[in-house]
């Protein structure tokens, strides 16, 4: 069971099947998927893909978290993942996706900080990576705010992506902020 986290404005809780329709609706916005190569072609394939991601077994402490507004817990605004890279591994990636209406508010950084901390401090990961489309300026900024460092480019599918990484040693040396949220029981 994944932990939940509370930040100043958000609740970051394990994603569940009840989040399915909100996730599917978010992904129907072409702006949300602008920089992604999605592995589905039909609504049925999309639904099955998300169901599989919600219900699959991940290594202990890894998976997806849904992000909701603390003041309106029914208001799904996005998700954060900490999973084996492309669901296969061996590297562990952090990623985020948010409703367009939630963009520009710092929610991706706020929700990802406690997940990143969980990866290093609770799960004991040695390294966390993120690959981001070079034109996705907002996600590039999130990676940098999380403390991830640009380490080069990687071809994923047909696209060249910017690769970011943070290892345990770098994480341990980084100054801590209170923005990382607190873990809920």
N, C-alpha and C positions, 0 to 999 in steps of 0.2 A: 504494500500500500504506500503510495506516495504521500508525502506531507503536504499540507496546505500552508500558504504564507499570507501574511497580512502586511500591506505597505500603507503608506499615508493615505492613499486614495483607492487602493485596489485589494481584492481578494484573489489569490492565485491558488486554485484548487485542482486536484486531479481531474482530468477530462473524463467525462462519462458519456454513455450512449444518449443521455438526455440532451447533450450538447450537439447532437448530430445535425439537426435541422439548422441551428445557428451557424455551424461550421459550413454546411453546404451553401447557405444563403450568402455568407461572406465570400465564398469562392466563386459565386456567380457574378461578382463585380469584376469586370475586366481590368479595372485599375489595380485591384488587389493582386491579381495574378500577372500583371504586366511584365515582371522580370523573371517569371518562373516558366520552366518547361514542365507542364503537368503530365502525369502518366495516364490520364484518362481522356477518352474521346466522346463519351456519351454520358448523360446524366446517371444512367445505371452504373457505369464503370466508376464514375465519381463517387457515388453513394457507397459502393462496395469498397473502394479505396479508403474512404474515411472510416467506415465501419471497421475495416481491418486494422487501421492505425489505432483506433480507440480500443479494440478488444484484444489485440495481440499481446503476448507476453514480452516484456522487456527485461533486461538485466535489473537486478535489485537497485532501486533508487532512481531508475531512469524511466522516462515516458513523456507524456504530454500533460500540460496544465492548461486549464481554461482560465481566462482572465475576465473578471466581472468588476463592476464598480462597487465599492464598499457601501455607498449610500443606496444603491439600487442593485442588490445581489442577483436579480433576475436579468440584469442588463449585460449580456455577453458582449465583450468588445474584442476578443481575440484569444490567441493561445501562444504558449511558449513550449518549446520542446527541448529535451536533453536526452538524446537517443544515440544509439550506434549510427554512424554516418550513413545516410540514405537507408536507414533501417537495417543495415547489414554490418557496418563496422569495418575494420576494428576501431577506427577513430571514433571519438564521441563528439557529436556536434550540438551546438545550441542554435536555435532558430526561433523565429517569431512571425506571427501574421496577425494583423489587426484590421478591423473594419475601417473603411476610409473615413467614416465620421469620427473615428478615434485618433486619426493621424495628427501629428503636430502638438500633442499634449504631453509628450514624454512618457506615455504609458508603456511603450515597448522596453525602454530602459528600466523603468521602475519595476515592471513585472519580471524582467530577466535577471536583475541583480540577485534576488534571493535564490533563484534557480541556479545561477552560476555558483554562488556561495555553497549551496547544497551539494553541487557536483564536486567541489574541491574538499569541503570540510566534513561532509557526512558520507558521501559515496567514496571519497578518497581517490578521485580521478587524478591522473598525472598530467593530462592535457585536454583542452576543449578547443574545438575548431568551429569556424563558420565560413562558408563560401557564399559570396554575395556578388550579384551582377554589378559590373563596374558603373552602370548608370543609375543604380539605386542609391542615390546620395543619402536618403534618410536612413536606410539600413546600415550603410557604411558608418554613419555618425553613431548609430546605436552600438555597433561593434566597438568603436573607439571609446565611447563612454563607458562601456563595460570593462575596458582595459585590454581588450584583445589587440594584438599587434599584427600589422600587415606582414605576411611572410612570403608573398609571391602570388603567382597566378596558377590556376589549375583548370584544365579542360574537363568539363562535366557535360556529357552529351555533346551537343554541337556548340556549346558556348564556353568562352573563356571567362572564368569567375575570379574575383579577388579573394584570396585565401587569408584568413585571419586566424590567429591561435593565441592561446594563453596557457602557459604551463604552471604547474603547482608552485615552482620556485618564484616565478614572476608574480603570481597571485599573492603569495605570502609576503612579498616585499611591498606590494601596493598599499597606499593609504586606504583605510576603511572609512566609509561614510555611513550615516544612519539610514540612507535610502535603501539599504538592502532588505528592509522589512524584517518581520519576526515570524518565526515558525509557530504555527498554531498546533495545539495538541491533537 
